[in-house]
Amino acid sequence: MPISSPAAPGMTKVPASYFESDGELSIAIGFNDLYDLFNKDSLDVGLLRCWTLRMKQQAKEMHNNVGFLDPQVFSATMLQFQTKEVTQAIIKAMKHDFVAGAYNTGGHWILVTLL
């Protein structure tokens, strides 16, 4: 399927260490995700992951010791069904002065900051 197709995602891989995890993360952003964003319909986790990575880079440039949680891991669904994985991610991120994470309550994203 060509990349110009609405269903074809843009795909990138980043080290999971960016979110205090092991391995490699794949971030997919489809045309439909961008369409929804521009029409103020919804915000896909792939786009939020990209924004979080940008905030991590900006915090580093400003010499702020901030840990960021992966928005795909830090969600109401994950807390309900995979509590251990979410708890481990938070514990790993607590080595920083502050921890920030986008949390999806199920229908809305909010920013959570841990001091």
C-alpha positions in Angstrom: 0.0 0.0 0.0 1.5 3.4 -0.9 2.3 5.9 1.8 -0.2 8.4 0.4 -3.1 6.1 1.2 -5.2 7.3 4.1 -4.7 4.0 6.0 -0.9 3.7 5.5 0.9 4.8 8.6 4.1 6.7 9.0 6.4 4.4 11.1 9.4 5.2 13.1 11.4 3.3 15.8 13.1 4.8 18.8 15.0 3.3 21.7 12.7 2.3 24.5 15.2 3.9 26.9 13.6 7.2 26.0 10.7 6.1 28.2 12.8 4.3 30.8 12.1 0.8 29.2 14.1 -1.8 27.4 14.2 -2.7 23.7 12.8 -0.6 20.9 9.5 1.2 20.4 7.6 1.5 17.2 5.6 4.7 16.7 3.0 4.6 13.9 1.1 7.7 12.7 -1.5 7.3 10.1 -3.1 9.8 7.8 -6.3 9.3 9.7 -4.6 10.3 13.0 -3.5 13.6 11.5 -6.9 14.1 10.0 -8.5 13.6 13.4 -6.0 16.0 15.0 -6.5 18.8 12.5 -10.3 18.4 12.8 -10.1 18.4 16.7 -11.7 15.0 16.8 -9.1 12.9 18.7 -5.5 12.7 19.6 -3.8 9.4 18.8 -1.2 7.9 21.2 1.4 7.9 18.4 1.2 11.6 18.0 1.3 12.0 21.8 4.4 9.8 22.0 6.1 12.1 19.4 5.1 15.2 21.5 6.4 13.5 24.6 9.7 12.8 23.0 10.0 16.4 21.9 9.3 17.6 25.5 12.0 15.2 26.7 14.5 16.7 24.2 13.5 20.2 25.3 13.9 19.4 29.0 17.3 18.0 28.3 18.3 21.2 26.4 17.1 23.3 29.4 19.1 21.1 31.8 15.9 20.0 33.6 16.0 16.5 35.2 12.5 15.3 34.1 11.5 11.8 33.4 8.6 11.1 30.9 6.2 8.2 31.0 5.2 6.5 27.8 1.6 7.5 27.1 0.8 4.1 25.7 1.8 2.5 29.1 0.4 5.2 31.3 -3.4 4.8 30.7 -6.5 3.8 32.5 -6.7 0.6 30.6 -3.1 -0.3 31.4 -3.6 0.6 35.0 -6.6 -1.7 35.2 -5.2 -4.7 33.4 -1.4 -4.4 33.7 -0.8 -2.6 37.0 2.6 -4.2 37.5 4.0 -2.9 34.2 2.7 0.6 34.9 4.1 0.6 38.4 7.5 -0.5 37.1 7.6 2.3 34.5 6.8 4.8 37.2 9.5 3.5 39.6 12.1 3.6 36.8 11.2 7.2 36.0 11.4 8.3 39.6 15.2 8.6 39.4 14.5 12.1 38.0 13.6 15.2 40.0 10.2 15.3 38.3 8.1 12.8 36.3 5.5 13.8 33.7 3.1 11.7 31.8 0.1 12.0 29.6 -2.6 9.9 31.1 -5.7 8.8 29.2 -8.7 8.5 31.4 -10.6 6.7 28.7 -11.9 9.6 26.7 -9.6 12.5 27.6 -5.8 13.1 28.0 -4.5 14.9 31.1 -1.0 15.7 32.2 0.1 14.1 35.4 3.2 15.4 37.2 4.9 13.5 40.1 7.3 15.3 42.4 
